[in-house]
Amino acid sequence: MNPRTAPERILVIGSGITALCAALAFARALPRARVTLVATPLRPDALADRLPALDTRALALLARFGVDERVLLAAAAATHRVGQRFAWGGAPFTVEEGDGLPLLAGASLHQLWRAHGDGPLHALVPGAALAAAERFVHPDEEIGALRARFDYALRLDPGEAPALLAAVAHAAGVHMVSAGRAVPAPDGGATIDGEHVTADLVVDAAGPRESDDWIDWRETLPADRLLLAAGPPAPSPTDHYQAVADGWTARWPLARRTLTGFAYAGAITDDARARRAFGTGAEGVAIRPGRRATPLTGRLLALGDAAAAPGPLGWHGLPLALAQLELALDLMPARNDAPDIAAEYNRRAGTMAERVHAYAAAFYLAGEARKGAFWHALRDRAAPPELATARAQFGRRGTLPPIEDAMIARGSWQQALTGLGIRPEIADPLAVSVPRTSAVAALTQLRQAVAALAGALPPYPDMLAAMRRDERR
């Protein structure tokens, strides 16, 4: 943030986690500014707020601004996520958070496994193996340690976390008011319950909003309906997804409840049929996947679902929003905006959104064909450019292109494409050059070490309860 032109009055619209994080971040970054949060009713389709996760990058950002992971855990406002488990038509597979173990015996792990290994790839990846076993331990900072080779995310409970974030924001000096309706304008103003107010910067974080520059992703992210329900708690560090004929189902475990979801396409499966299949008591949510081409226009910054809506699979909405928030803090001069700064922000924020779009689209468009009307309709769909490039390069040589503003770890991409059934046509020369006896020994040793790591840990509910007890002392 350029201190010579920093805004003095900042208006943040929204009441969800995205808005609270934005208000807190600007208050901490600009302590002389007056930051006002206009809390409007939470929209049902604001998935960044309703299905919120914090990846490693987001955790680091919020820690800078005074949000303590331990407090979130102690208040049952968060649970760990070390990986995601997919029953996606072929053999079940797990994708961990982070980059796993990139090299073994001088070759990339997935390439060495492809050339010499057997069994599932996730049995060799520490975080993925922990997720498959539904175990968790905090990573070790010791270089070379097995526990140093995975990351984790936090799932936030949208019913518990906002109150904690609001308390931190209030302590940082954020002023809070409530409104039934707030409509932002590019000139830095907003109409709040019929009254026009002005500000140097308006942040629209209230959820999806109609815009002329919306880029529709429904061709590549075809699930435009979601049924949501909640059941008894069953804490786990693993999210579970299953492909079904009409779309996919999910189980997202929180501390005090378990969220379940059924995502489908309204043009193929009508709502009544979906409710019969999933449960009549579920809440229905309409989804419009896509992004704004220019989320920064004048003095109006769109964040969260107002800027990009990548859908429910993977809970990518909040990590994307916070990455774009961090970019805004780095670039934005605010009061006397230079057009080139806005153009650079829009370019990079758009690139970030497309990174998430490509990865999410892989689960619909890449790999083995899945059965059912929902999946049959996707067989001839063109992939987003980044996914098409990744799929072609990985399918040829098992490698991925270098990318700017990466949102998804390369290890996650490798595990996902492998799990989806994409196998390189050309064997990796480094992996093939490793003597088979040496390669098999290295893979066996790693598999055993990973299994021992998971086997030595208590069930996740016991570990979570112990963490919460320790924090309360």
N, C-alpha and C positions, 0 to 999 in steps of 0.2 A: 504494500500500500504506500503510495506517495504521500508523505506527511504534509507537503506544501499545499496540496489540493484536497486533503481529506475531507469527507463530508462531515458536517456538524449535526445534521438532523437525518436520522435513518429510521425509516418506517418498515417494519417487517409484518407481513400479513399472513396469518395462519395460527393454528393452535396445536398442531401436531409436532412431532419430534423434529422434522425438518426445519420448521419455523423457529422452534426453541433453540436448536443448534446454531442457526444463522444469527439470531439475536445475540446469543451468548458470544459467538465468535467475533462479531463486529464490536460488541461492548468491550471485550478483552483487547482486541487489536487497536481500537480507537477509544481510549478511556475518556477523552475530552468530548466525544460526540454524545448526543442525546439519542439513545436507541429506544424506540417504542415498539412493543409487540402488540399488534391488534389481533386479539384472539377471536377468530370467527369459528362457527361450527365446523367440526371436522367432516370432510366429505367422505362418503363411503368408498369412493374409487381412488382415494389418495393412498395408493399402496406403499409408497415410500414411508408413510406414517403408520400404516396398519400392519405391514409385514416388514418391520425394520430390523436390519442387521448392521453391525459395525465390523468391517474387515480390519486388517492390520493397520492400514493407512488411516482409516477413520478413527480407530482407537487411539492412535498416536496424536491425531489432530485434537480430539476432545480432551485427551490428557493434558495437552498444552493449555487448554482453557479451563482446567480445574474439574473435569469430570472424572471421578475415581471409579475404576472398574470394580474395586472391592465393595464400594458402597452400593453399586447397582446389584451386585450378586447378593449382598447381605439383605437387601430389601426385596429379594425375589423379583427384581425388575429385569434380570438378565440371566441367560444360560449360555454356556459355551457351545460352539459348533466347531468340530474338528474336521468334519467331512460330510459329504452327501452321498447317499446310497441310491442307486438307480436299478430298478427292475424294468428295463426299457425294451423288452422284446427278445433280446438275446440273453447271454449269461449275465447275471447281476454284476455290477461293478460299483466301485467307490471312487470318488474324487475328493482329494484332501484340500485343505486350505493351504496355499503356498506352493513352493517349488520342490518339495520332497528331497530326494537324494539325486542330484543332477549327474554325478559321475560315479562309476564303479569300474575298477580295473582299467581305468583310462578311457572308458567309453560312456556315452550317455546311458543311464540305467534302462530306459525303455528300449533302446537299441540293443543293448546286451541281452536283455530278457527276450527280445524278439529273435535274436540269433541263437541263443543257447538255453533259454529258460523254459520252464513249464509252470503250470498253475496260473492263477490270476496275478496280474501286475500289482494290484493293490496290496498283495501280501508282502511286497518288497518295499512299500512306501510307508514310512512310520505313521504319518497322520491318517492315511487311508486305512491302514490296519487298525489303528485305534478306533476309527469311526466304525469299521466293520464289526469290531468287538464291543462297541458302545462303551469305550473307556476314554478317560481324559487325564492328562497331567500337563502342567504348565511347561512350555519349552525351556530347555536349559540353555544358558548363554555360553557354555563352554564350547569353543570351536572344535569341531570334529565329533562331538558327542551325538549319539543317535537322537537324543531329545532336543538337539538344536536344529533338527532338520525338518521341522514342520511348523506351521503357524496355526492360528485359530481365529475365529470370529466370535462375536457375541450376538446372540439374538436378543432383542429388547422386547419386553412385553408392552404392547401399546397401551395397556390399561394401567401399568404401574410406573413406567419410566418417565412419562411427561411431568409428573409432580416433582420428581427428583431433579430433572433438568430445569424446571421452572424455578426451583429453589436456588440452584446454582446461578441461573441467569439473573434472578432478583438480587442476589448477593453481588453480582458483577455490575449492578446499576441499571439493568434493563427495566424500563417502565412498562407496565402491562395494563391494557384496557380491553374490554370486551365489546364486541359488535356483532349484530346479526348479519350484516353484509358489508363487504368492503371490495370495491372495484378499483384496481390500480390503473394509472395512465402513464404513457411513456414520458410525459413531461416532468415526472417526479412527484406527481400528485396522486391522490386517491379519493374516491367518494366513499365515505364511511357513514353508513346509516343515513344517507341523503346529504351529508355535509362534506364539502370539499376541503381537503387539507393538503398542505404542500410539505415536501421534504427534499433534501439533497439527493437522497437515494431511497427508492422503494424496492423492497424485496418481496416478490410474490411467491410465497411458499404455502399457499392454501390448498394446493391440489390441482387437478386438471382444469384447464380453462381454454375456451375456444380461442384460436388465433389463426390469422391468415397464412402464417408461415409454417404450419404444422406439416411435418413429413410423416406420412402414415406407414407403419411397419406391419400392418395386419397380414400382408402377403407372406411375410417371413416369420412373424410371431402370431400365428393364427388363433390362439386361444383368446377370444374376446369376451368370454363370460367366466365367472368364478363363483362357485358356491363355497361359503365358509361356515364352519361349525366349530364348536369347542367341546372337548370332553375332559374326563378326569386327568389329573397330572400323571405323567410318566417321564420324568426328566431323562434326557439323553443328549449326548453331544453329536448326534447324527440325525440329519433330516432324511426322510425316506420319500422317494418318488416312484410311481409305478405307471407305466403306459397302459391304458385301457383302450377299448375300441373307439370310444367317443372322445378321447383326450388323455388326460392324466390325472391321477390323484396324488395327494401329498399328506404327509404327517409331519408337523412341525412342533416339537415338544418344548414347552416353556416350563417355568418352575411350578406354577400353580394351576396350569391347565395345558391341554394339548390341542393345538389348532389343527384342523383337517381341512383340506381343500379339494375341489374337483374343478379343473379347468377344461373348457370345451369351446367349440365354435358355434355361435348361435345360428349360423346359416345351415348347419348340418344337424345339430341336436337342439330341439326346442327346449325351453326352460322347464316345461312340465315333465318331459321325459328325463331331463337331467335330475330333477328333484326326485323322481321315482327311483332313479338309480342310486342317488347319493344320500337322500334323506329329505323329508319334507320340511324339517325345521331349520334348514340351513338358510343363511342370508345370501341373497343373490347380488352380485356386483358386476356391472358392465365395465369392460376394459377397452381402452383405445390405445394400443401400443403405438409409440411414435415419439417424435421429438420436435422441438422448435428449431428452425434454422438459425434464428437470431434471438437467443434467450436474453441477451443484453441489448436493449433498445433504448437510446436516450439515457434517462436516469432510472429505468425500470429493469431490474434483474429478476428473471424467473428462475426458481430453484425447485428441485423435487419433481413431482409429477406435472407441475406447470411448465417445466423445461423438457423433461424426458420421462417417458413411461415405458420401461422395459418389460413390464408384466410381472407375474408372481413367481415364476420359476427361478429359484436361486436367491430370491430376496435381494436383487441387485439395486433396487431403487434408491435406498438411503446411502449405500456406499458411493454410488454415482453422484448423488446430490452433494455429499460432503466433499468429494474430490473436486467438483465444480466450485463449491464454496471456497475451498482452499485456493483454487486458481484465481477466483475473484479477489481474494485478499492479497494475492501476490501481484496482480496486474492493475487493479482498478484505481484510476486517479479521481474518479467520482465527480466533484463539483464542476470542473471545467474539462469534461471528457474530451480526449483526442479521438477522432474517428479510427485511427489505426489501432488504438488500444482496444476499443470495442470490437473491431474486426478480428484482432488476435484472440480475444477472449472467445468470441463466437466460433472461430475456427477450432480452437483447442477444446472447448467444451463440446462442440459437435463431434470431434474426433473421439473424445472419451465416451460419449454416448454410443457412437458407432462400434467402439470396441466391445461394449457390453452387448449391444444388439447382435453382433456377429457371434459371440459366444452363446448367447441364449438361443439364437436361431439354429445352432449346431444340433441341439437336442430335438429339433423338428425336422431338419433337412439333411443331416449328415448320417452316413453309416447305413446299417441294415434296415430294410423295409420293415415296418411294423403293420400289424393287421388291424383293420377296422376302417369305418368310413372317414373318420377324422384324419387318419394317416394316409389313406388312399388319395385323398384330395391334395396331398402335398407332394406326390411323387414327381410331378413335372414343374414344381416351383423353382424359380431361380434363387440362388443363395445371395445374400448381401456380398458385395465385392470382397470384403476382408475374409469372410468365411470361405468364399470360393477359392481365394488364394491360399488360405491355410489348408483347406481340404486337399487341394491339388498338390501342394508342396509336401504335406505330410504323407499323402497317399503315394507320392513318388519316392521320397527318400527318408521319410520319418522326421523331417525337420520343419521348423516354423520360421517365417520371415521375421526380421527385426522390426519392431514397431515403436512409434512415438506415443507417449502418454498411455502406456499400457494400463489397463484396468484389471486384467485377468492374468494371473501368474502363468508363466510358460508351462510349469509342471501341471497345472490344472488343465490347460489346453491339451497337453500330451495324454494325460490320463483320460480325459473326456473323449477325445477322438479315438483312442485305443479301445475304450470301453464301448463306444458306439459301433465298433467293428471295422474301422479303417486300418488296413495293414499296408505298410510300405511295399512298393513293388521291387525296390532295389535295396539290398542289404547294406547296412552301414559298414564301410571299410574298416573303421576302427574296431567295431564290435566283432566283425568276422576275423580280424587279425589276432584277437585274444585267443590263445590256445583253449580248446574246449574244456579240457580238464581244469584249467585255472578259472575259466569263466563259471563253470558249474559249481566249483568250490566257493567262489566269491558270492554267487547268488544264493547258495545254500546257507552260507554263514550269515548273510544279511537277512534272509527269511527267518532263520532261527532267532537272530537277535531282535528282530521286529516282533516276532511272536512272543518272545520272553518279555519284552517291554509291555505289551498289552496284558499278558498273563499275570504280571506282578501287580497290577493295579486293581483297586476295589471297584465295584459297580459305580457308575456315575452318580446315581442318587445319593449314595453314601458319601462320596467325595464332595459333592455339592453341599450336602448338609454339614459336613465337617468344615468346609470353607466358610459357610455362613455363621457357624458357631464361633469360629476363631475370630471373625471380624467383629462380632458383637462383644467380645471380651474387652 
